[in-house]
Each structure stands twice: as structure tokens, then as C-alpha cells.
Amino acid sequence: MALTNNKNVLAWVDEMVALTKPDKVVWIDGSKEQLAELRALSISIGEMEPLNEEKLPGCLLHRTAINDVARVEGRTFICTRKKEDAGPTNNWEDPEVMYAKLRKMYDGVMKGRTMYVIPYCMGPIGSKLSKVGVEVTDSTYVVLNMNIMTRMGIDAFNQLGDESNDFVRGLHSKADIEEENRYICQFPEDNAIWSINSGYGGNVLLGKKCFALRIASFQGKNEGWMAEHMLILGLENPQGEVKYVCAAFPSACGKTNLAMLIPPEVYREKGYKVWTVGDDIAWLRIGDDGRLWAINPENGFFGVAPGTNVKSNPNALASTQRDTIFTNVVHNLDDNTVWWEGLDKNPPKHAVNWKGEPWDCTDGSKGAHPNSRFTSPAENCPCISPEFNNPQGVPISAIVFGGRRAKTAPLVYQSRDWNHGVFVGSIMASETTAAATGAVGVVRRDPMAMLPFCGYHMGDYWQHWIDMGKRLGDKAPKIFNVNWFRTDDEGHFIWPGFGDNMRVLEWIVNRCEGKADAVETPIGFEPKPEDINIEGLEDITVETVRDLLSVDKNLWKEEAKGIHEFYGRFGDRLPKELSDELSNLESKLG
């Protein structure tokens, strides 16, 4: 039975039912009773396995198909009426062509299956900053994950109301999990996402990257707000004052670790705390007071399991201890728990790997898939912010960009102003490591960490940033760049990272409050080496910090050449402000 009187929703669901022809339609109300039934059904059909109720209460194990283990950027499309509106960094197809192709694939695809209609809210219920989506799917895995990742159920329809047409329409079917027919298509002008032939989280939990970034970035451009691939954290000082920071990093740059940072002992003793508002996505709007305010549109964490442990990220690990869905990890048969590489040094003796095969840790093979995941409720996190569900969001003092650079970028620098900060974000890059396929040390640009997630032309996206800066004026957050990954000549990291990144955050917040000095360099403002607190660090001296802050003009001249090449891709849609910033950099480098 339908849970809403909204004619727009009812008409769209009817259209999807007529297309996919399910045997049965179930509307998801989000009640505990219905979720318990779905868990039981999932277990009975082998979609999920229940885990040890004493050690991991409420937790489930899931395995995807072997050909379906990650987001597929090559099969992800932005379908806009004009090709140039998708831009050079996205795969494009004409919406009419793509709809025609997909309709054939969806025709009758749910025969013999149940269609679940999932209403969900991205952001706190009752917030003006939140948005509603409706996803129809034939996967119980999707329903149970969306329950963790979003505010799912009848409350979402209440948020939407009976008249509104402002909801994102998501159609998903596992179909036959055929790799060659896998499509994840965003239709920004129609508020629609169609995903087929995948059962993996990032391709099928349509509230996540598909809606919260690709569709929402387009909505934000049109409606005057921003959807960004950013963590949100709160830094509380001993006086109990909290300042909020957003930060964007490409993958493998410690984003979740920073979001859930545990301050070093010297800070904890003084009473400093760090609060997690979000680990992945931020929606930012200008508040009534003219400042930039952020909410985390998500309600859970979809984290990478390998490498998560008590040392690297105790708060993330603690978040997984109850009501979590583990995907493609090792199943420890001795006590019906889970394991993954990097969890500890005690791989289970009697286990099944991510493919469902008996696994012996001594044969050299990986037990968990490198992209294996946990889906955990945000409320499980020991450092979740008291403001997590605040419908107003939190006011942002600083925006931080960062990448993985061995020599070029210093430990931290501040942009001269907002437009220079947009430039700093637009040139964000990481160097490939040995872990990545291909050559080591190749610079990969990932502007604002949005390269795979921007739902429209990236040149227009940068222009939107510049326009937001004009509206914010002197109330704009300060913009910084960090690099935890400087190496010595032997390739060892110089900065300790992890919790000690708090020392850099402290300088950033002090700069925002006018409490710290800075030195001007050709690339921006840097701390005086003695202004980074190194108390309690054994191997780091003021001289080490001075070295970490050094700016090699020759390396930056090479960098400028790479930026020219990258900017060349955007043609006349590159904002003039950014080409001016590049010229300015070159003149300062001499």
C-alpha cells in the first residue's frame, strides 16, 4: 500500500512498475517490524549471513558477485541534453538515446521479483537543507543499507509533502549482474538516476554518490548552494568553543582518519576534542547570518574495511561493532565474526574469503577484497558530533584541500583570498603510489576531490564556487591546503600524520580567528615553523617543520606547466579568475 498521497510520486512509481513488471510491490515505511522481516528474508535467500550476536550484535555479512566489487567510472554517465554541459571529465550520452537503451533492459526485469519503494531523506528530517529521494529496487541489500545510510521511511514522505515534485527518482535493478550491461546513469535535468546490473553499494545505494554529489552538485548550481565531497569536523578547545572545518581529499589521503581524529595526548590533557559531523559528503548553504553552513546529508558511514584498525582509526572500528553490514570481507568461521587485512596480525585459521571460498591465510592470497566495506550507523561513532542532527547544520570557519605529494606541496598553506582558494582546490592532485596500478609518482589531478562526482561541466562548477565567494564576501571561510605525505630522500613520510594532524588544524583555526601569524610565500601564506605545536613529538624539531614548509620554486614551475595542460581541457568554460590566478602564481615564482 502506498505511503503517500503525493501524485508526482505515485505517478512515477506506477510508471516504474509498468516498465519493470514486478510480481509484488512493497513500500518501505522504515518500521522496526518491517526491517526485521526484510533481514529474515535476506538471510533466508542467502543475500545476507547473520554474524555472532554477542560479539557483533545486529551485524550481517554480504558478498557481491565477483565481477561487481567497486564503483565503475567507465560505466557511469552524465546524461544532459547538450554534450558540453556534461563537460570533458564525465562520460556523456544523449538522454533520449540512453533512456531508449535502458528501457529495453528494464522491460520486465523484475518479473518474479519484489519491487521495494524506498522513500529517504538526505540530511536531518525537518531541515530546510535536506532533500528527498525515492529509490525503487529489487534488492533487499539495498533496502537494509539505505536504512543505515539515510533517514529512510515514512518521515521522508512527510518531509516531501503531498504536492512537491522536488524528489530524486532512483530506479535500480540487479538484473543479471552482467558487467558488459552495467550502467549507472544520472539525468541531472530530470532529477533521475537509473542503475542496472550491479549489486555493489556505490552503484546501487543511489542516495550516496549518485544523488548526494552528482545530482546534488547540479541542483546546488541551479539553487545557489554546494554539494561537496568533504568531511565535516568540529574542533573543540579547552574553553568549550567549537569551530567547524570542511575538508576534501582524493582517495587514500586519510579523509576518514581526519574526520574521526583523536587528538594527541598533549591536546587531550588540556581538554581539546574533535567531533565528527560527516566523513564523506557536505551540503553547504549560506545561512540567514551570511555565513556558510554545512550538513552531512548521510546518516551512516560506507567505509573501506582493509587498513581500518585500533591504531589507524579506533573510532571507525568502534562504529562497526553493532548493526553494521560488512561486504566482501573474510568470514571467520571459528566464532562467526569478520576479519580483513590490516585489522590485526591474527588472521583466522578457519575462514571463508570474500568470494565465499575456504581461505588459508598462509597461501599469500588476500582474504578480503581491497575495496571491501562496512556500512555503519553514524550514531555508533564515539566522537559523533552533538550537532549531527541539527537541522540548521554547523557554521564553517575553514575549508581544507589536500593531496598526496612527495615533495611539491608544503605541510600547510593558506590561500590569499577566496578566488585563490578556488584555484588551490582546482589544482588538487595526488601522486600515484606503488599500490596504484601504473607508474609511480604520476600526478593525477582531482579538483576538490570531485572529478568522478561532479554532475556537470567542471568549468561551470568552478564558476559556481567563484559566484558563491562573491555572495559570501568577507564572511567566506578561509581556504587552506595540507599535505601529510612529504617524504625524505629514502621515501619515508616525515610528518607523523593521524592524530598529530591536529597540530596543523590548530594553526588553521587560529588563522581563522586572527590568533596566528603567517609568512607570505609565492604559493600563499604559511605558518612560522615555531607556530606549529610540536610538544610531545620525539622526532620532529622546528627545523623539521621548516623543511616541511619549504617551497621549491623549480618544482612549482613544473607544477604550473601541468596546471596549464590540465586547464586546457576546459576551453572557454575555464573561469578567467582561475587563469589569472595561474598567471599570478607564475609571476610570483619568477
Disulfide bonds with the S-S distance in Angstrom:
none
